[in-house]
Amino acid sequence: MPRRKSAAELAELAAKKRTQEAARKAAREANPKPYLARPETDFEYGFYIDPLNNEAALRFRIPKDSLTLYGGLAKAGLVATLPSGKAQINIGKGNKRVIFRVRWYFGNATPEVVAETAAHGRWIRFADKTAGKYTHTLPFGASAGDGTDPTPSVDSLIVRFDQLFNTVPERARLLGAKGVVLLEQGYGSKYITLAKVAA
């Protein structure tokens, strides 16, 4: 158990956090950035059969940059059209239905030291930008994307995740020297990790 901080230490930490938040607020106010919606051409739509309810197919709006980097719809276990005999459920903002996704980042062998500023302390970053982002997230299906498995399960999803990511070429391509990929289950900001592969 870590040593408990004294009242003086807590007061000093609180003052530092207030100063950092004031610096972040001042920076935002000095450089206002208007909201720019991404064009629809930046996205692609795909389905996977829900491993928790095989009668339904979930439809996702997926960023093309991450999808292309990963290897396309089929590799992610998705299909472009609604699978035969399945009920369509659209997944969007505010969704409360449990979904399955992969989340990964490419990590460099030598970390970047992000220097301390008025807005934040010094920290170490292994992640590197690929396709314009540090972290990529995609829905992940259990079938090979050809609809041949009409009744996927969570177990088959975990097996497919391991087969795809736990190979030397894929770890080198997507994760680099220090990257990590997670198979997650959940919704909104509530996710649990089902499987993990690290470079």
WOGIMO-V982889 format. One record per run of one state. SS is the DSSP state (alpha for helix, beta for strand, coil for the rest). FROM is the first residue (numbers start at 1). TO is the last residue. Records with the same first field share a line. If there is no record, write none. Layout:
BEGIN
SS=FROM-TO + FROM-TO
END
This chain:
BEGIN
coil=1-6 + 31-39 + 50-55 + 71-78 + 80-86 + 91-98 + 115-122 + 129-129 + 131-132 + 134-134 + 140-153 + 166-167 + 177-179 + 188-189 + 199-199
alpha=7-30 + 40-42 + 64-70 + 154-165 + 168-175
beta=43-49 + 56-63 + 79-79 + 87-90 + 99-114 + 123-128 + 130-130 + 133-133 + 135-139 + 176-176 + 180-187 + 190-198
END
